[in-house]
Amino acid sequence: MAKMTEEEAARLDELYTKTTPKINPDKPGIFAQQEAMVVSLDSFTSKYLTAKSIATKRSPSELISDIVRKEIAAQ
């Protein structure tokens, strides 16, 4: 891939820092299809998930999903 000129980089920087993305959930795409839920965590849990995420190179969502699956399987 060819390298970008300073002028091209400046234009892209301006585009991405000053433009609000428009999202259309009717269009296909991984982010448009996912349902998101915001969950508030206490400080200990947040630090644990962050440390475990760094150590395992997995996202906090993946870790939480594994924990929930293990909990369900144990019942």
SEMIKE-19549 format. One record per atom (N, C-alpha, C, O): residue in one letter; x, y, z. Coordinates in steps of 0.001 Angstrom, whole numbers, padded with zeros to 6 digits, always signed. Example, Ala and Ser with C-alpha at 12.3 -4.5 7.8 and 13.67 -1.06 7.14 Angstrom:
A+013190-005690+007800;A+012300-004500+007800;A+013200-003300+007800;A+014236-003319+008465;S+012850-002250+007080;S+013670-001060+007140;S+012900+000030+007870;S+013409+001138+008039;
END
This chain:
M+000846-001172+000000;M+000000+000000+000000;M+000894+001238+000000;M+001893+001300+000716;A+000522+002204-000800;A+001303+003430-000906;A+001154+004271+000355;A+000115+004251+001013;K+002202+005003+000676;K+002150+005860+001856;K+001328+007108+001562;K+001245+007570+000424;M+000733+007631+002601;M-000098+008811+002513;M+000757+010076+002564;M+001776+010117+003253;T+000341+011094+001838;T+001030+012371+001940;T+000534+013098+003177;T-000490+012729+003751;E+001248+014117+003581;E+000831+014912+004744;E-000532+015541+004508;E-001354+015628+005421;E-000765+015978+003277;E-002042+016616+002932;E-003188+015608+003052;E-004242+015937+003596;E-002992+014383+002549;E-004018+013350+002652;E-004279+012986+004114;E-005428+012807+004519;A-003227+012881+004888;A-003374+012561+006313;A-004139+013658+007037;A-004983+013370+007885;A-003855+014900+006714;A-004546+016021+007345;A-006027+016020+006991;A-006869+016290+007848;R-006354+015718+005734;R-007761+015656+005313;R-008497+014523+006027;R-009626+014705+006481;L-007862+013358+006126;L-008490+012243+006831;L-008665+012538+008317;L-009691+012203+008909;D-007667+013159+008904;D-007757+013529+010313;D-008934+014465+010543;D-009708+014284+011483;E-009062+015458+009688;E-010170+016408+009818;E-011506+015699+009618;E-012463+015948+010351;L-011568+014821+008630;L-012810+014093+008366;L-013237+013266+009572;L-014394+013326+009988;Y-012315+012499+010132;Y-012680+011584+011218;Y-012800+012251+012579;Y-013464+011701+013458;T-012194+013400+012790;T-012321+014064+014085;T-013451+015075+014125;T-013910+015445+015206;K-013906+015525+012968;K-014953+016550+012957;K-016274+016066+012388;K-017234+016834+012330;T-016345+014825+011971;T-017563+014303+011368;T-018207+013305+012311;T-017554+012370+012774;T-019469+013498+012594;T-020218+012552+013415;T-020702+011424+012510;T-021381+011674+011515;P-020354+010178+012853;P-020795+009074+011989;P-022300+008918+012025;P-022938+009122+013058;K-022857+008552+010882;K-024287+008309+010788;K-024482+006789+010739;K-023886+006100+009912;I-025317+006289+011630;I-025527+004855+011742;I-026934+004515+011278;I-027910+005140+011694;N-027021+003518+010414;N-028306+003049+009935;N-028448+001576+010323;N-027817+000720+009703;P-029256+001267+011327;P-029382-000126+011774;P-030035-001047+010744;P-030009-002268+010902;D-030625-000468+009681;D-031249-001293+008649;D-030230-001882+007683;D-030519-002853+006983;K-029037-001293+007647;K-027993-001801+006760;K-027283-002972+007432;K-027126-002995+008653;P-026852-003950+006622;P-026152-005090+007214;P-024777-004697+007731;P-024163-003755+007230;G-024311-005403+008708;G-022990-005142+009273;G-022943-005637+010706;G-023958-005662+011402;I-021780-006021+011129;I-021646-006627+012456;I-022077-005686+013573;I-022724-006120+014526;F-021731-004405+013474;F-022069-003475+014545;F-023536-003070+014503;F-024130-002792+015545;A-024116-003033+013334;A-025527-002669+013213;A-026430-003791+013709;A-027554-003539+014143;Q-025939-005037+013646;Q-026764-006176+014018;Q-026670-006528+015495;Q-027544-007220+016019;Q-025646-006074+016162;Q-025478-006429+017565;Q-026380-005596+018459;Q-026618-004414+018215;E-026866-006241+019488;E-027618-005511+020500;E-026663-005234+021644;E-025957-006134+022099;A-026637-004017+022102;A-025700-003646+023163;A-026457-003400+024453;A-027608-002964+024452;M-025775-003692+025561;M-026334-003422+026868;M-025235-002790+027709;M-024129-003321+027798;V-025536-001684+028308;V-024567-001019+029168;V-024765-001533+030591;V-025875-001511+031123;V-023679-001994+031195;V-023723-002530+032550;V-022694-001787+033381;V-021548-001629+032960;S-023091-001338+034542;S-022170-000644+035433;S-021488-001667+036330;S-022144-002529+036915;L-020148-001564+036434;L-019377-002493+037254;L-018717-001763+038407;L-018400-000577+038313;D-018515-002491+039501;D-017771-001887+040603;D-016293-001857+040225;D-015873-002504+039265;S-015524-001113+040977;S-014112-000903+040676;S-013321-002213+040661;S-012502-002423+039766;F-013549-003090+041632;F-012825-004358+041708;F-013075-005206+040463;F-012137-005736+039866;T-014351-005332+040073;T-014707-006140+038909;T-014109-005565+037641;T-013598-006300+036795;S-014172-004260+037515;S-013606-003594+036342;S-012105-003836+036228;S-011599-004141+035149;K-011392-003698+037358;K-009940-003929+037353;K-009619-005384+037053;K-008671-005674+036323;Y-010404-006303+037611;Y-010196-007734+037361;Y-010369-008047+035881;Y-009520-008704+035279;L-011470-007576+035291;L-011727-007843+033879;L-010654-007232+032982;L-010246-007843+031994;T-010200-006038+033320;T-009152-005396+032531;T-007859-006194+032601;T-007224-006432+031574;A-007462-006607+033792;A-006230-007378+033953;A-006333-008730+033249;A-005401-009147+032561;K-007457-009406+033419;K-007661-010713+032783;K-007704-010570+031263;K-007207-011433+030539;S-008295-009488+030786;S-008375-009231+029358;S-006980-009041+028751;S-006684-009563+027676;I-006141-008296+029446;I-004766-008074+028977;I-003987-009383+029001;I-003254-009692+028061;A-004145-010151+030075;A-003393-011398+030234;A-003790-012458+029208;A-002941-013208+028725;T-005070-012519+028878;T-005561-013562+027968;T-005736-013080+026532;T-006008-013873+025629;K-005579-011780+026332;K-005780-011168+025001;K-007185-011455+024459;K-007376-011744+023278;R-008146-011364+025361;R-009555-011528+025014;R-010301-010298+025502;R-009863-009633+026440;S-011418-009997+024872;S-012173-008819+025269;S-012928-009090+026573;S-013220-010242+026895;P-013244-008028+027323;P-014051-008209+028528;P-015392-008890+028229;P-015884-009669+029044;S-015976-008603+027079;S-017241-009249+026704;S-017077-010753+026564;S-017949-011516+026980;E-015961-011182+025980;E-015706-012617+025843;E-015537-013267+027213;E-016040-014364+027453;L-014829-012586+028104;L-014618-013124+029446;L-015934-013252+030203;L-016194-014272+030840;I-016753-012226+030132;I-018051-012255+030810;I-018920-013368+030227;I-019599-014080+030966;S-018899-013514+028922;S-019675-014568+028271;S-019253-015948+028774;S-020100-016798+029047;D-017946-016168+028896;D-017450-017442+029417;D-017902-017677+030858;D-018310-018783+031213;I-017827-016640+031680;I-018237-016750+033087;I-019730-017115+033175;I-020118-017975+033966;V-020547-016462+032366;V-021991-016734+032381;V-022268-018155+031917;V-023088-018851+032516;R-021593-018596+030855;R-021799-019968+030362;R-021408-021004+031414;R-022106-022001+031601;K-020275-020760+032108;K-019851-021681+033167;K-020876-021722+034295;K-021181-022786+034833;E-021396-020569+034640;E-022400-020486+035715;E-023662-021250+035332;E-024234-021961+036158;I-024091-021107+034101;I-025298-021813+033635;I-025052-023315+033589;I-025923-024099+033969;A-023878-023720+033129;A-023556-025144+033044;A-023467-025789+034420;A-023743-026980+034565;A-023085-025018+035429;A-022941-025546+036787;A-024284-025782+037461;A-024342-026484+038471;Q-025348-025225+036941;Q-026665-025362+037575;Q-027332-026659+037242;Q-028444-026918+037702;
END
